[in-house]
Amino acid sequence: MNIDLNGKHAIVCGSTQGIGKACAIELASLGATITLIARNEEALVKSRAELDTRAGQNHHYLVTDFSSPDTLKKKLADLIDKYSPVHILINNTGGPPGGPIVDAKLEEFISAFSNHLLCNQILAQAVIPGMKAAGYGRIINIISTSVKQPIPGLGVSNTTRGAVASWAKTLAGEVAPFGITVNNVLPGMTKTGRLDSLIESRAEKFGKSVDQITKEMIAEIPAGRFADSAELANAVAFLASSAAAYINGINLPVDGGRTSCL
C-alpha cells in the first residue's frame, strides 16, 4: 500500500496543538511539505521546528485568525501565489463553547458558522483550482462524532458540525471527477486541551472530581481509553494518500467504538 506523500504540499489548520499538530507531524514524516495555519505566530514557529525535514521539504506557516474570513481569504491568495499547488487540505478548527442549545445566543451560531463552514469554503475554493490542475486533491475535515450522534451539552457545536458534514458531502460529489476526494474524520474523546476543558466543566457542573468524570467518560468507550492525537493523524494520513483514491464523501469515526449508530 502506497502512503508516500513525497512531492505533496499540505495545508494543516489549527496545527499548533492537539489533532492538528499531530496531523502536520505525521504528514511531514511521510514526505509532505507542510504549511501550518494558526493565529499564534510563536506557537507556529515552534511547531514548524518539530516537523520532519527531508530533502525537498521546506515547511511554511501562515498566521491568521478564522474570526476574520476576509483576512484569511487575502492571505491565502498570497500563499497560493507562492506555493501552489496545494494537494492536501486539512480543515481543523477548535470547537465552539459548550452549553445547551436552548441557551445559545445567535452570536454563538454566527461565530461558529464563520469559523468552521465559511472558512472551510474559503480554503477549499483557494486550493481546488491547483488540485484540479495537478489531478490530485485530498480535503479532509476534522469534525466530531456528533455528525452521527449529537453530544449532549454541545448544542452549537452539534449544529455547526452537521452543516460542515453536509457541505463536505456535497463538495465531494462535485470535485470527484478531477481526482479530488473530500472526507470527514470524526474524533471521539481524544486527549487534547479541549477534552480537558470539557472534563473540568462537567466536573464543576455536577460537583464531582475531574478523576470521577474522567472514569465515567472512559466507561462509555468500548476500547476503555481516550484516543491519542497521533491515532487520529494516522487515519488522516491514509485518507490523504493515493491508497484512498476511491474513498470519497464519507464520515470516518475514530472513537474506540463509542458511537452507538452505524
Secondary structure, 3 states (H helix, E strand, C coil): CCCCCCCCEEEEECCCCHHHHHHHHHHHHCCCEEEEEECCHHHHHHHHHHCCCCCCCCCEEEECCCCCHHHHHHHHHHHHHHHCCCCEEEECCCCCCCECHHHCCHHHHHHHHHHHHHHHHHHHHHHHHHHHHHCCEEEEEECCHHHCCCCCCEHHHHHHHHHHHHHHHHHHHHHHHHCEEEEEEEECCECCHHHHHHHHHHHHHHCCCHHHHHHHHHHCCCCCCCECHHHHHHHHHHHHCHHHCCCCCCEEEECCCCCCCC
